[in-house]
Amino acid sequence: MLFIFSEYVKPMEVIVDRIENNLVVVELDKGRVMTYRIDKLPSVKEGDVLEIDSDTKEVFVNKKKTKQRKKKIKKLMDKVFVD
């Protein structure tokens, strides 16, 4: 019997941890990190959520998830650092 998998494969998501010289250090799951040359990526900033297409290997900044993540972190920081 032949099975054909036509399900959509979700792009891999990584977080820009830091930018050092010409390298972008991204955080994968479970604390693993990976580096990319900055000239191989779109314009990125620390904290951006990047999506890597599993087929084409293209990298995109997910602005919506980046905004959600920054909002969530701000809420957590506001709880910790009370005025």
URFENKA-V747491 format. One record per backbone hydrogen bond with DSSP energy under -0.5 kcal/mol. NH is the residue of the N-H (numbers start at 1). CO is the residue of the C=O. E is the energy in kcal/mol with one decimal. If there is no record, write none. Layout:
# URFENKA-V747491
NH:CO:E ; NH:CO:E
This chain:
# URFENKA-V747491
5:3:-0.6 ; 6:4:-0.8 ; 10:8:-0.6 ; 12:52:-1.9 ; 14:50:-2.4 ; 15:27:-1.8 ; 16:48:-2.6 ; 17:15:-0.7 ; 17:25:-2.5 ; 18:25:-1.6 ; 20:23:-2.5 ; 23:20:-2.9 ; 24:36:-3.1 ; 25:18:-2.9 ; 25:23:-0.6 ; 26:24:-0.6 ; 26:34:-3.2 ; 27:15:-3.2 ; 28:26:-0.5 ; 28:32:-3.5 ; 31:28:-0.6 ; 32:29:-1.9 ; 34:26:-2.1 ; 36:24:-2.0 ; 38:22:-2.9 ; 40:37:-1.9 ; 41:38:-1.4 ; 47:16:-3.1 ; 48:45:-2.0 ; 50:14:-3.2 ; 50:48:-0.6 ; 51:60:-2.9 ; 52:12:-3.0 ; 53:51:-0.6 ; 53:58:-2.7 ; 57:53:-2.0 ; 60:51:-2.5 ; 62:49:-2.9 ; 62:60:-0.6 ; 63:61:-1.2 ; 66:62:-2.3 ; 67:63:-2.4 ; 68:64:-2.2 ; 69:65:-2.6 ; 70:66:-2.5 ; 71:67:-2.1 ; 72:68:-2.3 ; 73:69:-2.5 ; 74:70:-2.2 ; 75:71:-2.1 ; 76:72:-2.0 ; 77:73:-2.6 ; 78:74:-2.6 ; 79:75:-1.4 ; 80:76:-1.6 ; 81:77:-3.1 ; 82:80:-1.1
